[in-house]
Amino acid sequence: MNKKRTFWLLTAIIIIMAVSLSGCGQQPTPAPTEAPPPEEAPTEAAPPEEAPTEEAPPPEEPTEAPPEEPMEESVIVITAPEDPAAFNGLITDTGYEQMMGELILLSLSEADPEGNIFPELAAEIPTLENGGVEFDEDTWTMKVTWQLRDDVYWADGEQVTVDDVIFTWNKIAEDAWADGVDYTESLEKIDDFTFKVHYYEGWVYPNYRLQFGGENFFVYPEHYCDAEQNFYEWDCDKEPLSDGPYMLEEWVTNDHLTFVRNPNYFEEGKPAIDKVIVQIVPEAAVEKTLMLEGDADVHYWPGETAAREYEQSDNVDLLLAPTERWVMRLIPNMAEYGSTDPETNPHPFLSDVRVRRAIRMAVDVDTILADIFQGYGDPVHTEFFREPYICDIPAPEYDMDGAAAMLDEAGWTDSDGDGVRECNGCETAEEGTPMSMEFAIYAEYGEELELAQQFIGESLSELGFDVQLQIIEGTVMWSPAEDGGTEANGNFDLDMWDDGYPGTDPTDYQMWTFYYSGAPPEEGGWNVGRWANEDFDTWLDEAYTLDEDYRKEVFCEMAVILEEELPEILLWSAIEGHGVSKRLNNVFPSVNDPLTWNVADWTLTE
């Protein structure tokens, strides 16, 4: 309630009470004019007594308005398996960092579930048509001008300006990597709410609309964050200053994070929900129980078994995104186990594309989806399966006999009859080298992926591989080399995990990050298998154009190379859905942004 209004209301009540007390109190009885005679025994009948003087009734207590009952605080609970390393996906990308980041920090632009890009901190999305994008075909240079809103403030009252955007971008470019870093020469401040992006001459950046937004990029306050600290170690990412719909009120490590409404949020009347609690629940079974019993409201990425239970629940809905993103894939190491140099130390058998092709032929995707993943997901064999970039790449067939013949052709046969193939005329290993390898998955996915790993492992064993199954924490598997990351150090043979590009453009995140020869982990990419193909690199460079029709042609040329080389073996789409309580409204899952992309619009029905 407004403090001034409260003061005058209390004053008025006090005045009314004073008037009521003076007007309704008991009146004093008038003093008699003569003293009454002394009481004597009557000699005659006593005269009748006079009717007693009616006294004024006792005063009524002043009537007070009943106290206002405080409105009940609206609260929702989101479960997460672990504390966030930060509030962005540039430091550690588990998806939960971005989910919580959307509660407290804003970006210039966002993408909705259908892929439509809309402004958030920006006043509008710059285009060629509105003059925000300048492109010179003669010099092949590109500039983009962004205009910010002027009504957005940090929780401490400071205004959000261009200085915050430039500060954030420069720190990321200095210490980390984000989409567009390699193509951006500088950001030029025009005024407090206008800046211009200068791209390097000879380069066009087609994903400019989400360069300062989307899944991973949030704007941080220049006046609050320490410019001397490394981006990965920012104190302001542990105690963030909000310009989003919520503020971080409390963080109890390994237990919960509490977010409360930001009174300075620029959208009037939002958010509708007072408090969001992110409850740390490491066990997926406990998350499911909390949801089914009505003690939690959002279960991020439930396993397929839980998803089926949610569809049959009275308390929970299973909400699915309109498109898919997460593609389960086998990632073969092109280098020998423990090496990061496939040219000098090629993997004894995974460096041979015929072996990789045989492995794909030995995976029965249809059975895995039907029997293990509860019918969720679809077979996916190419990166280009999402609109508008769809390429006609023939689907592979499950064929164990064909896979065996392929290995025979590659010179891997079981000459001693022990069930394990050895190099007998192969091109990439010494004679007699056994076809032995580790096959690893990440622990966080859950039981379904473990069962799929066992199923695939049995098929590979039947085919003649000696397979040792491994389960590794994702934070170990994907960590930088200096932190002991298994993939970054080349300490793997064959890994399986799911990923795909966010937003609407596969150029940077998927194509460059996963497949470009210059994108191994030490260079900020995810080409952990260290595959290299000059033709692919050339086509990827061609994809950096604003000509959408040509880009579609280029992507399909890249799709053909990926199909021929199989640097990664794509298998099926993992579920892009969430368990959401039936009382929670306006929740729309998306492959382009975290589920909380529109958390300011969420409402509750009690």
Secondary structure, DSSP 8 states (H G I E B T S, - for coil): --HHHHHHHHHHHHHHHHHHHHHHS-------SS--------SS------------------------------EEEEEESS--SSSSTTT--SSHHHHHHHHH---SEEE-TTS-EEESSBSS---TTTTSEEEETTTTEEEEEEEB-SS-B-TTS-B--HHHHHHHHHHHHHHS--TTGGGEEEEEEEETTEEEEEE-TT---TTGGGTTSTTT-----TTTS-TTS-GGG-GGGTS----SSEEEEEEETTTEEEEEE-TT-SSTT--SSSEEEEEE---HHHHHHHHHTTS-SEEES--HHHHHHHHT-SSEEEEE-SS---EEEEEE-SB-TT-S-TTTSB-TTTTSHHHHHHHHHT--HHHIIIIISTT-S-B--SS-EETTEE---------HHHHHHHHHHTTEE-SSSSS--EESS-SSS-TT-B-EEEEEEETTS-HHHHHHHHHHHHHHHHHT-EEEEEEE-HHHHTS-GGGT-TTTTT--SEEEEEE---TT--IIIIIIHHH-TT-SGGGT---TT----HHHHHHHHHT-SS-HHHHHHHHHHHHHHHHHH-SSEEEEE---EEEEETTEES----SSS-GGGGGGG-EE--
